[in-house]
Amino acid sequence: MKKLLNAVAVCGLVASAVYVYSIKYNTIFYAERIAKAKQDVAAEEDAISRLRTRWAELARPERVQALASQLLGEGPLDLKQIVKPQDLPARAAAADAIGARIEALGLTLPSTTPGDSAPGGATPQNQ
């Protein structure tokens, strides 16, 4: 009986040692993965910083103006050229190929004026 109890205790001790070492090695493995991920993040942040610096260099107004003058024959920007968006002329409506085909077939399209009711019976004012 005493030998059986000692054997069970030794087996329990070995099993607990194996379990503790497996936890230790898993912890080391995940710590290395975290360190690698931190290095990757630092490298990406460094790359982003370099790209932002490059963008700032390329988007300098004097550089853009020099390129516009050289390549497009444009002169310096005049204050009279700056307008509000509402002062721009309206854009022409794009051709609707599907609508033209439907009209060519003689079918009618449903009207979508503001007074019409929306799908489901709700009016645009009530939405």
N, CA, C and O atoms as CSV, one atom per row, in Angstrom:
chain,resi,resn,atom,element,x,y,z
A,1,MET,N,N,0.823,-1.188,0.000
A,1,MET,CA,C,0.000,0.000,0.000
A,1,MET,C,C,0.872,1.258,0.000
A,1,MET,O,O,0.600,2.236,-0.696
A,2,LYS,N,N,1.951,1.188,0.825
A,2,LYS,CA,C,2.827,2.335,0.917
A,2,LYS,C,C,3.564,2.566,-0.406
A,2,LYS,O,O,3.775,3.711,-0.805
A,3,LYS,N,N,3.960,1.474,-1.094
A,3,LYS,CA,C,4.639,1.575,-2.370
A,3,LYS,C,C,3.704,2.165,-3.431
A,3,LYS,O,O,4.133,2.970,-4.257
A,4,LEU,N,N,2.442,1.771,-3.408
A,4,LEU,CA,C,1.462,2.299,-4.355
A,4,LEU,C,C,1.254,3.791,-4.137
A,4,LEU,O,O,1.162,4.557,-5.097
A,5,LEU,N,N,1.181,4.201,-2.884
A,5,LEU,CA,C,1.015,5.609,-2.558
A,5,LEU,C,C,2.237,6.412,-3.003
A,5,LEU,O,O,2.101,7.518,-3.527
A,6,ASN,N,N,3.442,5.846,-2.790
A,6,ASN,CA,C,4.661,6.527,-3.238
A,6,ASN,C,C,4.699,6.628,-4.774
A,6,ASN,O,O,5.110,7.659,-5.307
A,7,ALA,N,N,4.283,5.592,-5.477
A,7,ALA,CA,C,4.273,5.598,-6.940
A,7,ALA,C,C,3.297,6.651,-7.462
A,7,ALA,O,O,3.606,7.367,-8.415
A,8,VAL,N,N,2.122,6.747,-6.842
A,8,VAL,CA,C,1.136,7.754,-7.252
A,8,VAL,C,C,1.684,9.158,-6.983
A,8,VAL,O,O,1.485,10.061,-7.796
A,9,ALA,N,N,2.365,9.350,-5.865
A,9,ALA,CA,C,2.930,10.659,-5.533
A,9,ALA,C,C,4.022,11.042,-6.530
A,9,ALA,O,O,4.088,12.189,-6.971
A,10,VAL,N,N,4.882,10.077,-6.889
A,10,VAL,CA,C,5.937,10.353,-7.861
A,10,VAL,C,C,5.328,10.681,-9.228
A,10,VAL,O,O,5.780,11.607,-9.900
A,11,CYS,N,N,4.316,9.934,-9.637
A,11,CYS,CA,C,3.644,10.210,-10.917
A,11,CYS,C,C,2.985,11.589,-10.902
A,11,CYS,O,O,3.035,12.316,-11.895
A,12,GLY,N,N,2.379,11.940,-9.795
A,12,GLY,CA,C,1.769,13.265,-9.664
A,12,GLY,C,C,2.815,14.363,-9.720
A,12,GLY,O,O,2.598,15.410,-10.331
A,13,LEU,N,N,3.954,14.120,-9.076
A,13,LEU,CA,C,5.039,15.094,-9.088
A,13,LEU,C,C,5.592,15.273,-10.499
A,13,LEU,O,O,5.830,16.400,-10.932
A,14,VAL,N,N,5.798,14.175,-11.215
A,14,VAL,CA,C,6.297,14.248,-12.591
A,14,VAL,C,C,5.284,14.957,-13.483
A,14,VAL,O,O,5.668,15.794,-14.299
A,15,ALA,N,N,4.000,14.640,-13.345
A,15,ALA,CA,C,2.955,15.267,-14.155
A,15,ALA,C,C,2.891,16.765,-13.885
A,15,ALA,O,O,2.755,17.559,-14.816
A,16,SER,N,N,2.990,17.158,-12.608
A,16,SER,CA,C,2.949,18.593,-12.308
A,16,SER,C,C,4.193,19.301,-12.837
A,16,SER,O,O,4.101,20.447,-13.276
A,17,ALA,N,N,5.363,18.640,-12.806
A,17,ALA,CA,C,6.582,19.242,-13.354
A,17,ALA,C,C,6.451,19.426,-14.865
A,17,ALA,O,O,6.851,20.460,-15.400
A,18,VAL,N,N,5.893,18.431,-15.555
A,18,VAL,CA,C,5.691,18.541,-16.998
A,18,VAL,C,C,4.724,19.683,-17.300
A,18,VAL,O,O,4.944,20.451,-18.237
A,19,TYR,N,N,3.678,19.796,-16.527
A,19,TYR,CA,C,2.699,20.861,-16.730
A,19,TYR,C,C,3.331,22.237,-16.512
A,19,TYR,O,O,3.102,23.155,-17.300
A,20,VAL,N,N,4.124,22.383,-15.445
A,20,VAL,CA,C,4.769,23.668,-15.158
A,20,VAL,C,C,5.738,24.035,-16.269
A,20,VAL,O,O,5.763,25.187,-16.701
A,21,TYR,N,N,6.536,23.085,-16.741
A,21,TYR,CA,C,7.470,23.385,-17.822
A,21,TYR,C,C,6.747,23.709,-19.131
A,21,TYR,O,O,7.212,24.556,-19.894
A,22,SER,N,N,5.634,23.058,-19.400
A,22,SER,CA,C,4.887,23.391,-20.615
A,22,SER,C,C,4.338,24.811,-20.532
A,22,SER,O,O,4.345,25.533,-21.529
A,23,ILE,N,N,3.866,25.218,-19.364
A,23,ILE,CA,C,3.396,26.592,-19.185
A,23,ILE,C,C,4.554,27.567,-19.364
A,23,ILE,O,O,4.399,28.612,-19.995
A,24,LYS,N,N,5.722,27.220,-18.804
A,24,LYS,CA,C,6.889,28.087,-18.926
A,24,LYS,C,C,7.273,28.278,-20.392
A,24,LYS,O,O,7.498,29.407,-20.828
A,25,TYR,N,N,7.349,27.201,-21.146
A,25,TYR,CA,C,7.764,27.309,-22.546
A,25,TYR,C,C,6.705,28.000,-23.402
A,25,TYR,O,O,7.048,28.718,-24.341
A,26,ASN,N,N,5.434,27.795,-23.097
A,26,ASN,CA,C,4.383,28.540,-23.807
A,26,ASN,C,C,4.480,30.031,-23.514
A,26,ASN,O,O,4.273,30.859,-24.401
A,27,THR,N,N,4.796,30.373,-22.264
A,27,THR,CA,C,4.951,31.778,-21.896
A,27,THR,C,C,6.124,32.403,-22.645
A,27,THR,O,O,6.019,33.526,-23.137
A,28,ILE,N,N,7.233,31.686,-22.731
A,28,ILE,CA,C,8.398,32.177,-23.467
A,28,ILE,C,C,8.050,32.351,-24.943
A,28,ILE,O,O,8.413,33.354,-25.559
A,29,PHE,N,N,7.348,31.373,-25.504
A,29,PHE,CA,C,6.957,31.435,-26.915
A,29,PHE,C,C,6.102,32.670,-27.184
A,29,PHE,O,O,6.356,33.407,-28.136
A,30,TYR,N,N,5.089,32.897,-26.346
A,30,TYR,CA,C,4.209,34.046,-26.564
A,30,TYR,C,C,4.925,35.369,-26.288
A,30,TYR,O,O,4.632,36.370,-26.943
A,31,ALA,N,N,5.856,35.393,-25.333
A,31,ALA,CA,C,6.627,36.606,-25.079
A,31,ALA,C,C,7.484,36.951,-26.296
A,31,ALA,O,O,7.625,38.124,-26.642
A,32,GLU,N,N,8.055,35.941,-26.944
A,32,GLU,CA,C,8.835,36.187,-28.160
A,32,GLU,C,C,7.945,36.689,-29.289
A,32,GLU,O,O,8.346,37.569,-30.051
A,33,ARG,N,N,6.745,36.138,-29.401
A,33,ARG,CA,C,5.811,36.612,-30.427
A,33,ARG,C,C,5.424,38.066,-30.174
A,33,ARG,O,O,5.319,38.853,-31.114
A,34,ILE,N,N,5.211,38.427,-28.907
A,34,ILE,CA,C,4.861,39.811,-28.569
A,34,ILE,C,C,6.018,40.743,-28.902
A,34,ILE,O,O,5.806,41.828,-29.443
A,35,ALA,N,N,7.255,40.322,-28.579
A,35,ALA,CA,C,8.423,41.150,-28.888
A,35,ALA,C,C,8.553,41.332,-30.398
A,35,ALA,O,O,8.860,42.430,-30.864
A,36,LYS,N,N,8.320,40.264,-31.170
A,36,LYS,CA,C,8.386,40.351,-32.626
A,36,LYS,C,C,7.300,41.291,-33.151
A,36,LYS,O,O,7.558,42.099,-34.042
A,37,ALA,N,N,6.097,41.189,-32.607
A,37,ALA,CA,C,5.005,42.071,-33.036
A,37,ALA,C,C,5.333,43.532,-32.715
A,37,ALA,O,O,5.034,44.421,-33.512
A,38,LYS,N,N,5.946,43.785,-31.554
A,38,LYS,CA,C,6.337,45.158,-31.208
A,38,LYS,C,C,7.377,45.687,-32.178
A,38,LYS,O,O,7.334,46.855,-32.563
A,39,GLN,N,N,8.319,44.825,-32.578
A,39,GLN,CA,C,9.320,45.247,-33.564
A,39,GLN,C,C,8.659,45.549,-34.902
A,39,GLN,O,O,9.014,46.524,-35.565
A,40,ASP,N,N,7.709,44.727,-35.298
A,40,ASP,CA,C,6.998,44.956,-36.562
A,40,ASP,C,C,6.217,46.274,-36.517
A,40,ASP,O,O,6.212,47.031,-37.488
A,41,VAL,N,N,5.565,46.540,-35.397
A,41,VAL,CA,C,4.811,47.789,-35.250
A,41,VAL,C,C,5.757,48.982,-35.313
A,41,VAL,O,O,5.452,49.982,-35.964
A,42,ALA,N,N,6.904,48.885,-34.641
A,42,ALA,CA,C,7.873,49.989,-34.673
A,42,ALA,C,C,8.393,50.206,-36.089
A,42,ALA,O,O,8.575,51.345,-36.517
A,43,ALA,N,N,8.632,49.118,-36.816
A,43,ALA,CA,C,9.103,49.249,-38.197
A,43,ALA,C,C,8.033,49.906,-39.073
A,43,ALA,O,O,8.357,50.751,-39.907
A,44,GLU,N,N,6.772,49.532,-38.895
A,44,GLU,CA,C,5.687,50.134,-39.669
A,44,GLU,C,C,5.513,51.612,-39.322
A,44,GLU,O,O,5.286,52.432,-40.211
A,45,GLU,N,N,5.618,51.957,-38.037
A,45,GLU,CA,C,5.508,53.361,-37.645
A,45,GLU,C,C,6.653,54.170,-38.252
A,45,GLU,O,O,6.454,55.311,-38.669
A,46,ASP,N,N,7.845,53.587,-38.303
A,46,ASP,CA,C,8.978,54.253,-38.928
A,46,ASP,C,C,8.729,54.459,-40.422
A,46,ASP,O,O,9.018,55.524,-40.967
A,47,ALA,N,N,8.190,53.431,-41.074
A,47,ALA,CA,C,7.874,53.550,-42.506
A,47,ALA,C,C,6.813,54.617,-42.735
A,47,ALA,O,O,6.921,55.397,-43.682
A,48,ILE,N,N,5.797,54.667,-41.893
A,48,ILE,CA,C,4.749,55.685,-42.015
A,48,ILE,C,C,5.349,57.078,-41.843
A,48,ILE,O,O,4.996,58.006,-42.572
A,49,SER,N,N,6.242,57.218,-40.892
A,49,SER,CA,C,6.899,58.510,-40.666
A,49,SER,C,C,7.705,58.930,-41.890
A,49,SER,O,O,7.664,60.092,-42.294
A,50,ARG,N,N,8.443,57.980,-42.484
A,50,ARG,CA,C,9.209,58.303,-43.684
A,50,ARG,C,C,8.293,58.687,-44.837
A,50,ARG,O,O,8.595,59.616,-45.586
A,51,LEU,N,N,7.172,57.977,-44.987
A,51,LEU,CA,C,6.234,58.301,-46.066
A,51,LEU,C,C,5.583,59.668,-45.861
A,51,LEU,O,O,5.386,60.414,-46.820
A,52,ARG,N,N,5.256,59.993,-44.628
A,52,ARG,CA,C,4.675,61.316,-44.357
A,52,ARG,C,C,5.682,62.417,-44.665
A,52,ARG,O,O,5.321,63.467,-45.196
A,53,THR,N,N,6.951,62.172,-44.328
A,53,THR,CA,C,7.987,63.153,-44.647
A,53,THR,C,C,8.118,63.321,-46.152
A,53,THR,O,O,8.229,64.438,-46.657
A,54,ARG,N,N,8.103,62.198,-46.864
A,54,ARG,CA,C,8.214,62.249,-48.323
A,54,ARG,C,C,7.014,62.984,-48.923
A,54,ARG,O,O,7.172,63.780,-49.849
A,55,TRP,N,N,5.807,62.715,-48.394
A,55,TRP,CA,C,4.603,63.385,-48.890
A,55,TRP,C,C,4.694,64.891,-48.665
A,55,TRP,O,O,4.350,65.679,-49.546
A,56,ALA,N,N,5.161,65.289,-47.476
A,56,ALA,CA,C,5.301,66.717,-47.190
A,56,ALA,C,C,6.300,67.349,-48.155
A,56,ALA,O,O,6.114,68.485,-48.592
A,57,GLU,N,N,7.352,66.616,-48.482
A,57,GLU,CA,C,8.342,67.131,-49.428
A,57,GLU,C,C,7.746,67.278,-50.823
A,57,GLU,O,O,7.985,68.278,-51.500
A,58,LEU,N,N,6.968,66.284,-51.255
A,58,LEU,CA,C,6.398,66.329,-52.601
A,58,LEU,C,C,5.259,67.329,-52.735
A,58,LEU,O,O,5.021,67.850,-53.825
A,59,ALA,N,N,4.550,67.607,-51.640
A,59,ALA,CA,C,3.378,68.478,-51.705
A,59,ALA,C,C,3.696,69.936,-51.351
A,59,ALA,O,O,2.778,70.733,-51.159
A,60,ARG,N,N,4.966,70.290,-51.262
A,60,ARG,CA,C,5.322,71.684,-50.986
A,60,ARG,C,C,4.740,72.578,-52.075
A,60,ARG,O,O,4.900,72.287,-53.260
A,61,PRO,N,N,4.068,73.663,-51.690
A,61,PRO,CA,C,3.439,74.533,-52.693
A,61,PRO,C,C,4.424,75.076,-53.729
A,61,PRO,O,O,4.083,75.159,-54.908
A,62,GLU,N,N,5.626,75.443,-53.316
A,62,GLU,CA,C,6.572,75.994,-54.286
A,62,GLU,C,C,7.023,74.921,-55.285
A,62,GLU,O,O,7.282,75.230,-56.448
A,63,ARG,N,N,7.119,73.668,-54.840
A,63,ARG,CA,C,7.472,72.587,-55.757
A,63,ARG,C,C,6.339,72.328,-56.746
A,63,ARG,O,O,6.579,72.158,-57.941
A,64,VAL,N,N,5.103,72.299,-56.246
A,64,VAL,CA,C,3.949,72.062,-57.108
A,64,VAL,C,C,3.813,73.200,-58.121
A,64,VAL,O,O,3.512,72.962,-59.290
A,65,GLN,N,N,4.036,74.444,-57.666
A,65,GLN,CA,C,3.947,75.593,-58.567
A,65,GLN,C,C,5.026,75.520,-59.643
A,65,GLN,O,O,4.761,75.811,-60.810
A,66,ALA,N,N,6.246,75.131,-59.254
A,66,ALA,CA,C,7.330,75.014,-60.234
A,66,ALA,C,C,7.018,73.934,-61.264
A,66,ALA,O,O,7.265,74.121,-62.455
A,67,LEU,N,N,6.477,72.807,-60.811
A,67,LEU,CA,C,6.118,71.737,-61.749
A,67,LEU,C,C,4.977,72.162,-62.663
A,67,LEU,O,O,4.981,71.845,-63.853
A,68,ALA,N,N,4.000,72.879,-62.113
A,68,ALA,CA,C,2.879,73.350,-62.936
A,68,ALA,C,C,3.372,74.329,-63.988
A,68,ALA,O,O,2.924,74.299,-65.134
A,69,SER,N,N,4.286,75.189,-63.600
A,69,SER,CA,C,4.836,76.145,-64.569
A,69,SER,C,C,5.649,75.426,-65.642
A,69,SER,O,O,5.542,75.729,-66.830
A,70,GLN,N,N,6.462,74.469,-65.202
A,70,GLN,CA,C,7.352,73.770,-66.128
A,70,GLN,C,C,6.596,72.829,-67.056
A,70,GLN,O,O,6.822,72.844,-68.266
A,71,LEU,N,N,5.706,72.016,-66.512
A,71,LEU,CA,C,5.060,70.966,-67.299
A,71,LEU,C,C,3.755,71.402,-67.955
A,71,LEU,O,O,3.418,70.923,-69.038
A,72,LEU,N,N,3.021,72.299,-67.315
A,72,LEU,CA,C,1.712,72.690,-67.830
A,72,LEU,C,C,1.694,74.094,-68.408
A,72,LEU,O,O,0.707,74.498,-69.023
A,73,GLY,N,N,2.745,74.821,-68.223
A,73,GLY,CA,C,2.773,76.189,-68.718
A,73,GLY,C,C,1.892,77.109,-67.907
A,73,GLY,O,O,1.478,78.160,-68.396
A,74,GLU,N,N,1.600,76.734,-66.679
A,74,GLU,CA,C,0.745,77.553,-65.822
A,74,GLU,C,C,1.575,78.604,-65.108
A,74,GLU,O,O,2.730,78.369,-64.750
A,75,GLY,N,N,0.974,79.761,-64.907
A,75,GLY,CA,C,1.626,80.826,-64.164
A,75,GLY,C,C,1.253,80.735,-62.700
A,75,GLY,O,O,0.564,79.800,-62.292
A,76,PRO,N,N,1.696,81.691,-61.907
A,76,PRO,CA,C,1.339,81.693,-60.488
A,76,PRO,C,C,-0.176,81.831,-60.309
A,76,PRO,O,O,-0.859,82.432,-61.138
A,77,LEU,N,N,-0.671,81.281,-59.244
A,77,LEU,CA,C,-2.101,81.330,-58.944
A,77,LEU,C,C,-2.510,82.760,-58.617
A,77,LEU,O,O,-1.883,83.420,-57.788
A,78,ASP,N,N,-3.559,83.231,-59.268
A,78,ASP,CA,C,-4.078,84.565,-59.035
A,78,ASP,C,C,-5.279,84.459,-58.100
A,78,ASP,O,O,-6.026,83.483,-58.165
A,79,LEU,N,N,-5.468,85.431,-57.252
A,79,LEU,CA,C,-6.593,85.392,-56.315
A,79,LEU,C,C,-7.936,85.385,-57.027
A,79,LEU,O,O,-8.927,84.922,-56.462
A,80,LYS,N,N,-7.991,85.888,-58.251
A,80,LYS,CA,C,-9.248,85.886,-59.008
A,80,LYS,C,C,-9.635,84.477,-59.438
A,80,LYS,O,O,-10.785,84.231,-59.801
A,81,GLN,N,N,-8.676,83.550,-59.400
A,81,GLN,CA,C,-8.959,82.175,-59.822
A,81,GLN,C,C,-9.623,81.360,-58.715
A,81,GLN,O,O,-10.145,80.278,-58.982
A,82,ILE,N,N,-9.613,81.846,-57.509
A,82,ILE,CA,C,-10.195,81.119,-56.391
A,82,ILE,C,C,-11.671,81.495,-56.296
A,82,ILE,O,O,-11.997,82.670,-56.128
A,83,VAL,N,N,-12.557,80.523,-56.399
A,83,VAL,CA,C,-13.995,80.769,-56.346
A,83,VAL,C,C,-14.634,79.814,-55.355
A,83,VAL,O,O,-14.034,78.814,-54.960
A,84,LYS,N,N,-15.838,80.127,-54.965
A,84,LYS,CA,C,-16.607,79.253,-54.091
A,84,LYS,C,C,-17.221,78.136,-54.929
A,84,LYS,O,O,-17.458,78.322,-56.123
A,85,PRO,N,N,-17.478,76.987,-54.325
A,85,PRO,CA,C,-18.063,75.877,-55.093
A,85,PRO,C,C,-19.400,76.230,-55.742
A,85,PRO,O,O,-19.687,75.757,-56.841
A,86,GLN,N,N,-20.215,77.043,-55.094
A,86,GLN,CA,C,-21.515,77.381,-55.678
A,86,GLN,C,C,-21.385,78.309,-56.881
A,86,GLN,O,O,-22.335,78.448,-57.651
A,87,ASP,N,N,-20.214,78.953,-57.061
A,87,ASP,CA,C,-19.993,79.822,-58.216
A,87,ASP,C,C,-19.579,79.035,-59.460
A,87,ASP,O,O,-19.546,79.597,-60.555
A,88,LEU,N,N,-19.267,77.761,-59.315
A,88,LEU,CA,C,-18.876,76.945,-60.466
A,88,LEU,C,C,-20.102,76.598,-61.297
A,88,LEU,O,O,-21.193,76.453,-60.746
A,89,PRO,N,N,-19.948,76.462,-62.600
A,89,PRO,CA,C,-21.105,76.092,-63.426
A,89,PRO,C,C,-21.548,74.662,-63.118
A,89,PRO,O,O,-20.748,73.813,-62.725
A,90,ALA,N,N,-22.855,74.420,-63.310
A,90,ALA,CA,C,-23.401,73.091,-63.048
A,90,ALA,C,C,-22.826,72.093,-64.036
A,90,ALA,O,O,-22.603,72.423,-65.201
A,91,ARG,N,N,-22.590,70.895,-63.582
A,91,ARG,CA,C,-22.051,69.856,-64.439
A,91,ARG,C,C,-23.179,69.257,-65.271
A,91,ARG,O,O,-24.291,69.064,-64.779
A,92,ALA,N,N,-22.886,68.968,-66.521
A,92,ALA,CA,C,-23.895,68.369,-67.395
A,92,ALA,C,C,-24.224,66.962,-66.899
A,92,ALA,O,O,-23.350,66.244,-66.414
A,93,ALA,N,N,-25.494,66.580,-67.027
A,93,ALA,CA,C,-25.904,65.257,-66.583
A,93,ALA,C,C,-25.256,64.198,-67.468
A,93,ALA,O,O,-25.194,64.340,-68.690
A,94,ALA,N,N,-24.783,63.152,-66.838
A,94,ALA,CA,C,-24.151,62.065,-67.589
A,94,ALA,C,C,-25.223,61.270,-68.324
A,94,ALA,O,O,-26.364,61.164,-67.872
A,95,ALA,N,N,-24.836,60.721,-69.452
A,95,ALA,CA,C,-25.786,59.935,-70.239
A,95,ALA,C,C,-26.127,58.664,-69.482
A,95,ALA,O,O,-25.246,57.975,-68.967
A,96,ASP,N,N,-27.405,58.366,-69.421
A,96,ASP,CA,C,-27.885,57.180,-68.724
A,96,ASP,C,C,-28.213,56.123,-69.764
A,96,ASP,O,O,-29.291,56.152,-70.357
A,97,ALA,N,N,-27.305,55.198,-69.991
A,97,ALA,CA,C,-27.478,54.190,-71.033
A,97,ALA,C,C,-28.649,53.256,-70.724
A,97,ALA,O,O,-29.398,52.884,-71.627
A,98,ILE,N,N,-28.809,52.883,-69.480
A,98,ILE,CA,C,-29.901,51.967,-69.120
A,98,ILE,C,C,-31.244,52.669,-69.288
A,98,ILE,O,O,-32.193,52.089,-69.816
A,99,GLY,N,N,-31.320,53.931,-68.830
A,99,GLY,CA,C,-32.566,54.686,-68.987
A,99,GLY,C,C,-32.920,54.879,-70.447
A,99,GLY,O,O,-34.093,54.808,-70.814
A,100,ALA,N,N,-31.908,55.124,-71.299
A,100,ALA,CA,C,-32.170,55.297,-72.727
A,100,ALA,C,C,-32.707,54.005,-73.346
A,100,ALA,O,O,-33.591,54.051,-74.202
A,101,ARG,N,N,-32.190,52.879,-72.927
A,101,ARG,CA,C,-32.691,51.590,-73.459
A,101,ARG,C,C,-34.130,51.330,-73.016
A,101,ARG,O,O,-34.949,50.836,-73.792
A,102,ILE,N,N,-34.427,51.668,-71.765
A,102,ILE,CA,C,-35.793,51.463,-71.272
A,102,ILE,C,C,-36.755,52.351,-72.041
A,102,ILE,O,O,-37.839,51.909,-72.422
A,103,GLU,N,N,-36.368,53.602,-72.273
A,103,GLU,CA,C,-37.222,54.509,-73.030
A,103,GLU,C,C,-37.357,54.049,-74.475
A,103,GLU,O,O,-38.424,54.205,-75.070
A,104,ALA,N,N,-36.296,53.484,-75.051
A,104,ALA,CA,C,-36.351,52.980,-76.425
A,104,ALA,C,C,-37.317,51.802,-76.533
A,104,ALA,O,O,-37.915,51.587,-77.587
A,105,LEU,N,N,-37.472,51.046,-75.463
A,105,LEU,CA,C,-38.415,49.928,-75.462
A,105,LEU,C,C,-39.854,50.399,-75.268
A,105,LEU,O,O,-40.793,49.621,-75.438
A,106,GLY,N,N,-40.025,51.665,-74.915
A,106,GLY,CA,C,-41.367,52.206,-74.737
A,106,GLY,C,C,-41.891,52.031,-73.327
A,106,GLY,O,O,-43.072,52.272,-73.077
A,107,LEU,N,N,-41.061,51.628,-72.422
A,107,LEU,CA,C,-41.479,51.476,-71.029
A,107,LEU,C,C,-41.321,52.805,-70.318
A,107,LEU,O,O,-40.556,53.666,-70.754
A,108,THR,N,N,-42.046,52.969,-69.223
A,108,THR,CA,C,-41.937,54.214,-68.466
A,108,THR,C,C,-41.220,53.936,-67.163
A,108,THR,O,O,-41.369,52.869,-66.567
A,109,LEU,N,N,-40.450,54.899,-66.735
A,109,LEU,CA,C,-39.741,54.802,-65.464
A,109,LEU,C,C,-40.589,55.415,-64.372
A,109,LEU,O,O,-41.316,56.373,-64.633
A,110,PRO,N,N,-40.520,54.888,-63.142
A,110,PRO,CA,C,-41.265,55.508,-62.044
A,110,PRO,C,C,-40.687,56.885,-61.744
A,110,PRO,O,O,-39.477,57.095,-61.814
A,111,SER,N,N,-41.560,57.802,-61.414
A,111,SER,CA,C,-41.147,59.166,-61.125
A,111,SER,C,C,-40.521,59.232,-59.737
A,111,SER,O,O,-40.964,58.545,-58.817
A,112,THR,N,N,-39.494,60.058,-59.590
A,112,THR,CA,C,-38.837,60.196,-58.289
A,112,THR,C,C,-38.806,61.648,-57.851
A,112,THR,O,O,-37.804,62.114,-57.308
A,113,THR,N,N,-39.884,62.359,-58.081
A,113,THR,CA,C,-39.941,63.760,-57.662
A,113,THR,C,C,-40.163,63.816,-56.161
A,113,THR,O,O,-40.652,62.847,-55.579
A,114,PRO,N,N,-39.815,64.933,-55.515
A,114,PRO,CA,C,-39.924,65.010,-54.049
A,114,PRO,C,C,-41.325,64.785,-53.512
A,114,PRO,O,O,-41.458,64.365,-52.363
A,115,GLY,N,N,-42.370,65.039,-54.274
A,115,GLY,CA,C,-43.729,64.862,-53.770
A,115,GLY,C,C,-44.200,63.418,-53.798
A,115,GLY,O,O,-45.200,63.076,-53.165
A,116,ASP,N,N,-43.486,62.568,-54.528
A,116,ASP,CA,C,-43.898,61.174,-54.619
A,116,ASP,C,C,-43.605,60.452,-53.313
A,116,ASP,O,O,-42.773,60.876,-52.512
A,117,SER,N,N,-44.319,59.344,-53.128
A,117,SER,CA,C,-44.067,58.569,-51.916
A,117,SER,C,C,-42.903,57.625,-52.167
A,117,SER,O,O,-42.709,57.119,-53.272
A,118,ALA,N,N,-42.141,57.406,-51.112
A,118,ALA,CA,C,-40.986,56.512,-51.177
A,118,ALA,C,C,-41.466,55.078,-51.034
A,118,ALA,O,O,-42.613,54.864,-50.643
A,119,PRO,N,N,-40.635,54.089,-51.334
A,119,PRO,CA,C,-41.039,52.700,-51.165
A,119,PRO,C,C,-41.476,52.448,-49.735
A,119,PRO,O,O,-40.889,52.981,-48.794
A,120,GLY,N,N,-42.480,51.655,-49.582
A,120,GLY,CA,C,-43.006,51.343,-48.264
A,120,GLY,C,C,-44.076,52.311,-47.813
A,120,GLY,O,O,-44.564,52.202,-46.688
A,121,GLY,N,N,-44.452,53.246,-48.650
A,121,GLY,CA,C,-45.531,54.151,-48.318
A,121,GLY,C,C,-45.105,55.372,-47.535
A,121,GLY,O,O,-45.943,56.226,-47.244
A,122,ALA,N,N,-43.828,55.491,-47.180
A,122,ALA,CA,C,-43.361,56.639,-46.421
A,122,ALA,C,C,-43.022,57.767,-47.393
A,122,ALA,O,O,-42.470,57.535,-48.469
A,123,THR,N,N,-43.353,58.959,-47.005
A,123,THR,CA,C,-43.008,60.105,-47.843
A,123,THR,C,C,-41.639,60.617,-47.416
A,123,THR,O,O,-41.251,60.425,-46.263
A,124,PRO,N,N,-40.900,61.261,-48.308
A,124,PRO,CA,C,-39.571,61.758,-47.932
A,124,PRO,C,C,-39.603,62.748,-46.777
A,124,PRO,O,O,-38.636,62.840,-46.020
A,125,GLN,N,N,-40.694,63.489,-46.629
A,125,GLN,CA,C,-40.764,64.447,-45.541
A,125,GLN,C,C,-40.910,63.752,-44.200
A,125,GLN,O,O,-40.495,64.302,-43.179
A,126,ASN,N,N,-41.496,62.540,-44.173
A,126,ASN,CA,C,-41.753,61.840,-42.923
A,126,ASN,C,C,-40.569,60.976,-42.492
A,126,ASN,O,O,-40.586,60.416,-41.396
A,127,GLN,N,N,-39.571,60.862,-43.314
A,127,GLN,CA,C,-38.469,59.956,-42.965
A,127,GLN,C,C,-37.515,60.575,-41.996
A,127,GLN,O,O,-36.535,59.942,-41.604
